[in-house]
Amino acid sequence: MRQSMIFSPTLREVPADAEVKSHQLLLRAGFMRQNASGIYSFLPLGLKVLHNVEKIIREEMERAGAMELLMPALQPAELWEESGRWYSYGPELMRMKDRHERDFALGATHEEVITALVRDEVKSYKRLPLTLYQIQTKFRDEKRPRFGLLRGREFLMKDAYSFHASQESLDEVYDRLFQAYTNIFSRCGLNFRAVIADSGAMGGKDTHEFMVLSDIGEDTIAYSDTSSYAANIEMAPVVATYEKSTEVVQAARKVETPNQKSIADVSKFLQLDPTKCFKSMIFKVDDKFVMVLVRGDHEVNDIKVKNLYGASMVELASAEEVQKLMNCTVGSLGPIGAPADLEIIADHAVGAIVNGCCGANEEGYHYINVNIDIDYKVAQFADLRFIQEGDLSPDGQGVIKFAQGIEVGHVFKLGKRYSEAMGATYLDENGKTQSMIMGCYGIGVSRTVAAIAEQHNDEYGLKWPAAVAPFTVHVIPVNVKVDTQREKAEKIYEALLAEGYDVLLDDRQERAGVKFADADLFGFPIRITVGKKAEEGIVEVKVRQTNESQEMAIEELSTYIKNIIK
């Protein structure tokens, strides 16, 4: 391709609303443009990267035994009502009515559509297992779209679904697709970790997220400093043990704590260690309220609360709900005197506190010398807190450290969550009706493009890995008005095209500085500069990943490029 024909409007200044490197550079290099908040057009260079990522995905998915199809983005509400998610999914689901007042949703995900499709067509165990996938646009009404392609309202996703007659079959396909995802993200040149995760609104269990390591990642990864263990911070179990103090139990006493709201404020005011205090928080777990207690230096993990109850939804009670339930403000909550029908659960660390401190359910007051079973009762103890750096790794090897990650893929063992709700059944070898067992496997395709850009850049621009780069080689004659430079560049261009490389020839009548600046901004793997030594058959070759340059004879180019690309 000749650069004079490319639509790639570059920007010299960083767009004011672009917060992260990938967003800034994809805009500056003319790979995409914003149409509305969280909605983007892919321009030709950006689309080429997108297609290259899709190509890798298709190759690995088909190698893993999955077949591609395409489902509609517009989905009837009836299917979502069958699964029970029409009302529970939340405001991110974009809903609409047609001219006949029939409800529809723009697909945020496709569990309902694929389950209905397979339910209507597959009736026998002989047709199972079956794995289908698509690459399709998804829509989610994000409250705050940000970071460009990393959190948008319209995005491209690969979603796959598998259907099985046995758990063993699901396990086998899950492992196969787990490996396919590992291959995909490795081929894309990403530094990533596969971490234990929560399935969220998708349902199911035994899930992993594929997280690209990045300082701007919105998820925190808890990983062992000596083993391969890694988990989303929401899912990492705490295996700490707590020694109960042997100090003499004292009588609880209410003390005045004027204007002291936080644990840090209260512990400082009362001259107590934060580990002697505990927090009290009220959550709405589906349709009932629960008080959760954690030690003062810990934080409640609402995902663990949700999983403890097997709940569909867990959220903090509002200030109004707390006032109505406890007759106090959120900041003064405590378990003493709580209503008899309010269940109280506590993290294991709370059970070791002797003569502790908690809110008194009265503004400006706290209790000290508070003890379990004497001053309040706990229905059950469980692991309810977030893991912390320095905690023992759950696998017993090393200690936990944190890293930030960008989620680019997620695999789920859905089980019968959708098949039972939607009647997706088959006849087994005994002629008995059984519900299908399902798996679900997603990749954010456009998000992966942004993640690659986030990891592969420098102060001058993008540095695409060869497997996903829009072009492999960028040929730049310094001055197209000089016949020798122009003609040599043309011959190199034609020769590399004949060898099967994607090549961009900068045939523009621009200054050399402009050409080099654009080349660094675009970030193709190899740049060949045809300059003053062209008459001697010498060109300069620059490898963008390392920014190393060297001169070589034109005859050596083919072998050199082949080795670099390998």
Residue, then its C-alpha position, 0 to 999 in steps of 0.5 A: m500500500r502507498q501511504s499517499m492512499i492511506f486515510s490516517p489523519t495523525l495528531r501532533e498534540v495529545p487529545a485533552d480527554a485521552e487519559v492513558k497511553s493507548h487512548q492517546l496514541l491510537l488517536r494521535a496515530g489515526f487508528m481510530r476516532q471518537n464518535a460519542s462517549g465510549i463509541y469509536s470508529f476504527l480507521p484503516l490502520g486500526l481496522k487492520v490491527l483488529h483484523n489481525v487479532e481476529k485472525i489469531i483468534r479464529e486460528e486458535m479457536e478452530r484449532a481447539g474445535a470451535m466453529e464460528l457463527l454469527m448471532p443477532a445484536l438485537q435480541p428479544a426480551e422474551l429470551w432474557e425473561e426466560s433466563g431471569r436476567w431481563y430485570s437483574y442484569g442492571p442498567e448496562l443493558m441497552r433496552m428498546k421497543d420496536r414500533h409494535e411496543r415489543d421489548f428488545a435489548l442490544g446484545a451485551t452478551h449472547e447466552e440467551v440467544i445461543t442457548a435458545l438456538v442450540r435448544d431448538e436444534v440439538k436433541s440427542y447426546k450424539r450431537l454433543p459436545l458442541t462448541l460455537y463462537q462468534i466475533q460480534t459487536k456488543f453494547r453496554d451502557e457504561k456509566r462512565p466510559r473511559f480509557g478509550l477502547l478499554r471501557g466503551r459502550e460499543f465494542l467488539m467481542k469474541d464469545a464462545y459457548s460449549f454444550h455438554a452431556s457430562q462434567e468431564s466433557l466440559d472440563e476437557v473443553y474448558d482446558r482446551l480453550f484455556q490453552a487456546y486463550t494462552n496461545i492467543f494472548s501470547r501470539c499477540g505479544l502480551n504480558f498477561r496472567a490467567v487468574i482465578a475470578d468471579s463470574g459476576a452476572m454471568g453465573g456459573k463457577d470455576t472461572h478464570e480471567f486473562m489479565v494483561l499486566s498494566d499500571i492503568g488496569e482497573d482490576t487488582i491481581a493478587y499473586s504469589d511471589t514464589s509460585s504461579y498462583a494468581a487470582n482476582i483480588e475479589m476471589a483470593p481466599v485468606v488463609a491466615t490464622y488469628e491468635k486470640s488474646t489472653e488478656v482479661v475480659q472486661a465489661a463493655r463501656k460506651v464512650e464519647t467519640p465526638n466527630q470521629k468517623s473512620i477507624a483511623d480517627v476512632s483508634k487514634f482518639l481512643q489510643l487503640d490499635p486498629t486491630k482492636c476495632f472492628k467495622s460494622m456494615i449492612f448489606k442487602v443480600d438479595d431481599k434480606f439485610v445482613m450485618v457484616l463485621v471485619r477487623g479495623d484494618h481489613e475491608v469487606n469483600d462483597i463478592k465473598v458475602k455473595n458467594l457465602y449466601g449463593a446470592s444473585m445480588v449483594e449491595l451496601a444498604s443505603a443510608e435511608e435503609v440503615q436509618k430505618l433498620m438501626n435508627c442511626t447513621v452508617g458511620s456509627l453502626g455496631p452489632i450491640g442492640a441490633p434487631a433480633d432478626l438481623e443476621i450478623i456474620a463476621d470475618h474470622a479475624v473478628g473472632a480473635i478480638v478481645n475487648g474490642c471497639c465498635g460503633a454504638n449505633e449513636e452519633g458520637y459514641h463507640y463501645i470499648n471492651v466489646n466481646i463476642d458472645i457476651d455483648y453480641k452474637v455472630a451467626q457464623f464466621a467466614d472468610l469475608r475480607f479482601i486479601q492483603e499484600g504480605d498475606l500468606s499465598p492461598d497455595g501455601q507458597g510465598v506471600i501475596k503481592f499485588a499488580q494491576g491488570i486489564e481484563v482481556g478474556h474470561v472463561f466460565k463453567l456455566g453448568k446448567r444455569y441457562s440450560e435449566a432456566m431455558g429448557a435446553t435439554y437432550l436425550d441421553e443414551n438411555g432415552k432420558t431427558q437431561s439438561m445440557i451442561m454449558g461453558c462460556y468463553g469471551i475475549g474483548v477483541s477491541r480491548t485486546v487491541a488497546a491492551i497491546a497498545e498500552q504495553h507496546n509503546d514509547e515516547y515516540g509512538l506505538k511499537w506493534p508486535a509483528a503478528v498484529a501490526p497493520f504493516t510489517v515493513h515501512v519503506i521510506p525514501v527520504n526524498v521522492k524527488v531524487d530518482t535513485q531513492r524513489e526507484k530503489a524504494e519502489k524496487i524494495y517495496e515490490a520485492l517485499l510484497a512478492e515475498g508476502y509481507d505487508v508493506l507500506l511505501d511512504d510516497r508522500q512529498e513530505r520532509a524527512g522529519v515528518k515521515f520519520a515522526d509518522a513512522d515512529l507514531f505508527g509503530f510498524p516492526i521494521r522501517i527501511t530508510v532509503g537515503k543518500k547511500a541508495e546509489e551504493g545499494i545501502v539502506e538503513v534498517k530500524v527495528r521499532q521494538t528496540n529502536e536499533s538501527q543499522e546500515m546494510a546492503i539491499e540484497e541482505l534485507s530479505t534474510y534480515i527481515k525474515n529473522i527479525i519477524k521470527 
